[in-house]
């Protein structure tokens, strides 16, 4: 006997993104509306750097908004090296210890590592509880806090263990960028430049004219960059939430970039590694006729303006790096796959799909071609 378990359904995972300076009052409004006087358990997940700067004030904001609720904070050591299954387990054990169950709201307060881990915890704890992202870095605003991708790293590769799980709300507080180091600002600009390369020529030109002003924390420039990053990313995610095709373009520069990040044992930040990865795809793409030498030079010059590296450090083993490319999520049947920009502001589409979501934007690249471009960097 055979039974059909019919689970066809429509799910609305829509959420709003709030961008501005000092959004604590906006956060309070959201929390009050979300809880509606119910007693829920709230877990703030953050790292040691963010907690030192903002922890007590942020805790107070949440507790003032939800006086009827239990609010606890989990703090883990800052940095990419904490983005592991062990950290996830530590957070989950804390939630269990506090007696938290399905009546839990998780608030991710921090940068990309925090939002990645907190979202992953939310998606799996008690088989899924709601979460909110309160992003405090340019990198999180540009990439990690929007789109629902959550994951942890392993010694073998980055982001291979995770899930796509959407937040209930995203707050991007540009006032917190004042406390970022120059390196952290540069890291966020790498993802910003990636977005311009793949989707918006005018934005690329805007960055060529204004990118230095980000380091000066010029309010209008920072706000514009935050808004453009979100717009470019959510327009892709809306068409292809589960990465069936189109969403692969968000991996521009990441095939080489993520491999560099791992091989460097995280001495290079995510942004620094992605910058080098952007140069790798641009140079390889130029050889294939996807962009001109002049466009490659413009990408290189913009990365330099953002104070990002454009070549592989001498201390990285390039052969080990070539082999590490095979841990990329886009690898199929043991073959490397890259996505490429088409000039500036567009992506190369290799096959049309039945809709935008399932078109093909990646192509197989032989190992020697990958090794050759790595040798040039």
C-alpha positions as CSV (number, residue, x, y, z in Angstrom):
1,X,0.0,0.0,0.0
2,X,1.2,3.5,-0.9
3,X,0.2,6.8,0.7
4,X,0.8,10.3,-0.6
5,X,1.8,12.8,2.2
6,X,0.6,16.0,0.5
7,X,2.7,18.9,1.9
8,X,2.3,21.4,-0.9
9,X,1.9,24.8,0.7
10,X,2.8,28.5,0.3
11,X,5.1,30.0,2.9
12,X,5.5,33.7,3.4
13,X,9.0,34.4,4.7
14,X,8.9,38.1,4.0
15,X,10.5,40.6,6.4
16,X,11.5,44.2,6.5
17,X,15.0,45.8,6.7
18,X,15.3,49.0,8.8
19,X,18.3,51.1,8.0
20,X,19.4,54.2,10.0
21,X,21.4,55.6,12.9
22,X,20.7,54.6,16.5
23,X,17.8,52.2,16.0
24,X,17.1,51.2,19.6
25,X,13.7,52.8,19.7
26,X,12.8,51.1,16.4
27,X,13.9,47.8,17.9
28,X,11.7,48.4,21.0
29,X,8.7,49.1,18.8
30,X,9.2,45.8,16.9
31,X,9.7,43.7,20.0
32,X,6.6,45.1,21.7
33,X,4.6,44.3,18.6
34,X,6.1,40.9,18.2
35,X,5.5,39.8,21.8
36,X,2.2,41.6,22.3
37,X,2.4,41.2,26.0
38,X,3.1,37.5,25.8
39,X,5.8,36.0,28.0
40,X,8.5,34.8,25.7
41,X,12.1,33.8,26.2
42,X,14.6,36.1,24.5
43,X,18.2,35.1,23.8
44,X,20.6,37.8,22.6
45,X,23.6,36.2,20.8
46,X,26.7,38.4,20.4
47,X,30.5,38.3,20.4
48,X,33.0,39.6,22.9
49,X,33.9,42.7,20.9
50,X,30.3,43.8,20.4
51,X,29.4,43.1,24.0
52,X,32.2,45.2,25.3
53,X,31.1,48.2,23.2
54,X,27.3,47.9,23.4
55,X,26.3,44.9,25.5
56,X,24.9,46.5,28.6
57,X,23.0,49.2,26.7
58,X,21.6,46.7,24.2
59,X,20.5,44.3,27.0
60,X,18.7,47.2,28.7
61,X,17.0,48.2,25.5
62,X,15.6,44.7,25.0
63,X,14.6,44.4,28.7
64,X,12.9,47.8,28.7
65,X,10.9,46.7,25.7
66,X,9.9,43.4,27.1
67,X,9.7,43.7,30.9
68,X,7.4,40.7,31.1
69,X,10.0,38.4,29.4
70,X,13.1,36.5,30.4
71,X,16.1,38.0,28.6
72,X,19.5,36.3,28.6
73,X,22.7,37.0,26.6
74,X,25.2,34.5,25.2
75,X,28.7,35.9,24.4
76,X,31.3,34.0,22.5
77,X,34.9,35.0,21.4
78,X,34.9,37.4,18.5
79,X,36.4,36.3,15.1
80,X,35.9,33.9,12.3
81,X,37.6,31.1,14.3
82,X,34.5,31.0,16.5
83,X,32.2,30.2,13.6
84,X,32.2,26.5,14.4
85,X,29.9,23.7,15.5
86,X,31.5,23.9,18.9
87,X,30.3,27.5,19.4
88,X,26.9,26.5,18.1
89,X,26.7,23.7,20.6
90,X,27.8,26.1,23.4
91,X,25.0,28.5,22.6
92,X,22.4,25.6,22.3
93,X,23.5,24.2,25.7
94,X,23.0,27.7,27.3
95,X,19.4,27.9,25.9
96,X,18.6,24.4,27.2
97,X,20.2,25.2,30.6
98,X,17.9,28.3,30.8
99,X,14.9,26.2,30.1
100,X,14.2,27.8,26.7
101,X,12.0,25.9,24.3
102,X,9.8,26.8,21.3
103,X,8.7,30.1,22.9
104,X,12.1,31.6,22.2
105,X,13.1,34.7,20.2
106,X,16.8,35.0,19.2
107,X,18.4,38.4,18.5
108,X,21.7,38.3,16.7
109,X,23.6,41.4,17.7
110,X,26.8,41.9,15.8
111,X,28.6,41.2,12.5
112,X,28.6,38.4,10.0
113,X,29.9,35.7,12.2
114,X,27.2,36.5,14.8
115,X,24.3,36.6,12.3
116,X,25.5,33.4,10.7
117,X,25.7,31.4,13.9
118,X,22.6,32.9,15.6
119,X,20.5,32.2,12.5
120,X,21.8,28.6,12.3
121,X,20.9,28.1,16.0
122,X,17.5,29.7,15.4
123,X,16.8,27.4,12.4
124,X,17.6,24.2,14.3
125,X,16.8,24.9,18.0
126,X,13.4,23.3,19.0
127,X,13.1,22.6,15.2
128,X,13.1,26.3,14.4
129,X,12.4,29.5,16.4
130,X,12.2,33.1,15.1
131,X,15.2,35.4,15.1
132,X,16.1,39.0,14.4
133,X,19.3,40.4,13.0
134,X,20.7,43.7,14.5
135,X,23.8,44.2,12.3
136,X,26.6,46.3,13.6
137,X,29.2,46.1,10.8
138,X,29.4,47.1,7.2
139,X,30.1,43.5,6.2
140,X,27.0,42.3,7.9
141,X,25.0,45.1,6.3
142,X,26.4,44.2,2.9
143,X,26.1,40.5,3.1
144,X,25.5,38.3,6.1
145,X,22.4,39.9,7.7
146,X,20.2,39.7,4.5
147,X,19.2,36.6,2.6
148,X,18.8,34.0,5.3
149,X,22.0,32.0,4.7
150,X,23.3,30.6,7.9
151,X,26.3,28.3,8.5
152,X,29.4,27.3,10.4
153,X,32.9,26.6,9.2
154,X,34.9,23.4,9.6
155,X,38.7,22.8,9.2
156,X,38.0,21.4,5.7
157,X,35.9,24.2,4.3
158,X,33.7,27.3,5.1
159,X,29.9,27.3,5.2
160,X,29.3,23.7,4.2
161,X,27.1,23.1,7.2
162,X,24.1,25.3,7.5
163,X,20.7,26.2,6.2
164,X,18.7,29.0,4.6
165,X,16.4,30.4,7.3
166,X,14.9,33.8,7.1
167,X,14.9,36.4,9.9
168,X,11.7,38.1,11.1
169,X,13.3,41.6,10.8
170,X,16.7,43.1,10.0
171,X,18.1,46.3,11.6
172,X,21.2,47.9,10.1
173,X,22.5,50.5,12.5
174,X,25.0,52.6,10.6
175,X,25.9,54.5,13.8
176,X,27.8,51.5,15.0
177,X,30.2,51.8,12.0
178,X,31.9,54.6,13.9
179,X,33.6,52.0,16.1
180,X,34.8,49.8,13.2
181,X,38.5,49.5,12.5
182,X,39.9,50.5,9.1
183,X,40.3,46.8,8.3
184,X,36.7,46.0,9.2
185,X,35.4,48.8,7.0
186,X,37.6,47.5,4.1
187,X,36.1,44.0,4.7
188,X,32.6,45.3,4.2
189,X,33.6,47.3,1.1
190,X,34.8,44.1,-0.5
191,X,31.2,42.7,-0.5
192,X,30.0,46.1,-1.6
193,X,32.3,46.2,-4.6
194,X,31.2,42.6,-5.4
195,X,27.6,43.8,-5.5
196,X,28.4,46.7,-7.8
197,X,30.5,44.4,-10.1
198,X,27.7,41.9,-10.5
199,X,24.6,44.1,-10.7
200,X,25.0,47.9,-10.9
201,X,27.4,49.8,-13.1
202,X,26.2,53.2,-11.8
203,X,26.8,52.1,-8.2
204,X,30.3,51.0,-9.3
205,X,30.9,54.5,-10.7
206,X,29.5,56.0,-7.4
207,X,32.0,53.9,-5.4
208,X,34.9,55.0,-7.7
209,X,34.0,58.6,-6.8
210,X,33.1,58.2,-3.1
211,X,34.6,55.1,-1.5
212,X,37.2,57.1,0.5
213,X,34.4,58.9,2.2
214,X,33.3,55.7,3.9
215,X,36.5,55.7,6.0
216,X,35.5,59.3,7.0
217,X,32.1,58.0,8.1
218,X,30.3,60.5,5.9
219,X,26.7,59.8,6.8
220,X,25.0,60.1,3.4
221,X,27.6,57.9,1.7
222,X,27.3,55.2,4.4
223,X,23.5,55.3,4.3
224,X,23.5,55.1,0.4
225,X,25.9,52.2,0.5
226,X,23.9,50.3,3.1
227,X,20.7,50.8,1.0
228,X,22.3,49.8,-2.3
229,X,23.8,46.7,-0.8
230,X,20.4,45.6,0.6
231,X,18.6,46.4,-2.6
232,X,20.9,44.5,-4.8
233,X,21.0,41.5,-2.6
234,X,17.3,41.2,-1.8
235,X,16.3,41.6,-5.4
236,X,18.4,38.4,-6.1
237,X,17.1,36.6,-3.0
238,X,13.4,37.4,-3.8
239,X,13.8,35.6,-7.2
240,X,15.9,32.7,-5.9
241,X,15.7,32.2,-2.2
242,X,17.1,28.6,-2.2
243,X,19.9,29.1,-4.6
244,X,18.6,27.1,-7.5
245,X,20.4,29.2,-10.1
246,X,20.4,33.0,-10.0
247,X,21.5,33.3,-6.4
248,X,24.8,31.8,-7.3
249,X,25.9,35.2,-8.6
250,X,26.2,36.3,-5.0
251,X,29.2,34.0,-4.9
252,X,31.2,36.2,-7.3
253,X,34.8,36.1,-6.1
254,X,34.0,33.6,-3.4
255,X,35.3,30.4,-5.0
256,X,38.9,31.6,-4.7
257,X,38.1,33.9,-1.8
258,X,36.7,31.3,0.6
259,X,39.6,28.9,-0.3
260,X,42.1,31.7,0.5
261,X,40.4,32.4,3.8
262,X,40.7,28.8,4.9
263,X,44.2,28.2,3.6
264,X,45.4,31.4,5.4
265,X,43.9,29.9,8.6
266,X,41.9,33.2,8.8
267,X,44.9,35.4,9.0
268,X,43.2,37.1,6.0
269,X,39.7,38.4,6.8
270,X,36.7,37.4,4.7
271,X,36.7,40.7,2.9
272,X,40.4,40.6,2.2
273,X,40.0,37.1,0.8
274,X,37.0,38.0,-1.3
275,X,38.9,41.0,-2.8
276,X,41.6,38.6,-4.1
277,X,38.9,36.3,-5.3
278,X,37.3,39.1,-7.2
279,X,40.6,39.7,-9.0
280,X,40.9,36.0,-9.8
281,X,37.5,35.8,-11.5
282,X,38.1,39.2,-13.3
283,X,41.5,38.1,-14.7
284,X,40.2,34.6,-15.7
285,X,37.0,36.2,-17.1
286,X,39.1,38.6,-19.2
287,X,40.9,35.6,-20.8
288,X,37.5,34.2,-21.7
289,X,36.3,37.5,-23.2
290,X,33.8,38.3,-20.4
291,X,35.4,41.6,-19.6
292,X,38.2,43.8,-20.9
293,X,41.6,44.5,-19.5
294,X,40.5,48.1,-18.8
295,X,37.5,46.8,-16.7
296,X,39.9,44.5,-14.8
297,X,42.1,47.5,-14.0
298,X,39.0,49.5,-12.8
299,X,38.1,46.6,-10.4
300,X,41.7,46.4,-9.2
301,X,41.9,50.2,-8.7
302,X,38.6,50.3,-6.7
303,X,39.8,47.5,-4.5
304,X,43.0,49.4,-3.8
305,X,41.0,52.5,-3.0
306,X,39.1,50.4,-0.4
307,X,42.5,49.4,1.1
308,X,42.1,45.8,0.1
309,X,44.7,43.3,-1.2
310,X,44.7,42.4,-4.9
311,X,47.3,39.7,-4.9
312,X,47.9,36.5,-2.9
313,X,50.4,36.9,0.0
314,X,53.7,35.2,-0.6
315,X,53.3,33.0,2.5
316,X,50.2,31.2,1.1
317,X,51.0,27.9,-0.7
318,X,49.4,28.4,-4.1
319,X,49.2,24.7,-4.9
320,X,47.4,24.0,-1.6
321,X,45.1,26.9,-2.5
322,X,44.3,25.3,-5.9
323,X,43.4,22.0,-4.2
324,X,41.3,23.8,-1.6
325,X,39.0,25.2,-4.4
326,X,37.4,21.7,-4.5
327,X,35.7,22.3,-1.2
328,X,33.6,25.1,-2.7
329,X,29.8,24.5,-2.5
330,X,29.5,25.0,-6.3
331,X,31.7,22.0,-7.1
332,X,29.7,19.3,-9.0
333,X,31.0,15.8,-9.8
334,X,34.5,16.8,-8.7
335,X,34.6,19.7,-11.2
336,X,35.2,23.4,-10.3
337,X,32.6,25.9,-11.2
338,X,33.0,29.7,-11.3
339,X,30.6,32.6,-11.8
340,X,31.9,35.6,-13.8
341,X,31.0,39.3,-14.2
342,X,30.1,40.5,-17.7
343,X,32.0,43.7,-18.0
344,X,30.9,45.8,-15.0
345,X,27.4,45.7,-13.5
346,X,26.2,42.4,-15.0
347,X,26.8,38.7,-14.7
348,X,27.5,36.1,-17.5
349,X,24.4,33.9,-18.0
350,X,25.4,30.6,-19.6
351,X,21.9,29.0,-20.0
352,X,18.4,30.4,-19.8
353,X,16.0,28.7,-17.4
354,X,12.2,28.4,-17.2
355,X,12.5,31.5,-15.0
356,X,15.2,33.8,-13.6
357,X,15.7,31.6,-10.6
358,X,16.8,28.5,-12.4
359,X,19.0,30.0,-15.2
360,X,22.6,28.9,-15.2
361,X,25.2,31.4,-14.1
362,X,28.2,29.2,-13.5
363,X,30.5,27.2,-15.8
364,X,33.0,24.4,-15.3
365,X,36.6,25.5,-15.1
366,X,39.5,23.0,-15.5
367,X,42.1,22.8,-12.8
368,X,44.9,24.1,-15.0
369,X,43.0,27.3,-15.8
370,X,42.4,27.9,-12.1
371,X,46.0,27.1,-11.2
372,X,47.2,29.5,-14.0
373,X,45.2,32.5,-12.7
374,X,46.2,31.8,-9.1
375,X,49.9,31.8,-10.2
376,X,49.4,35.3,-11.7
377,X,48.0,36.8,-8.5
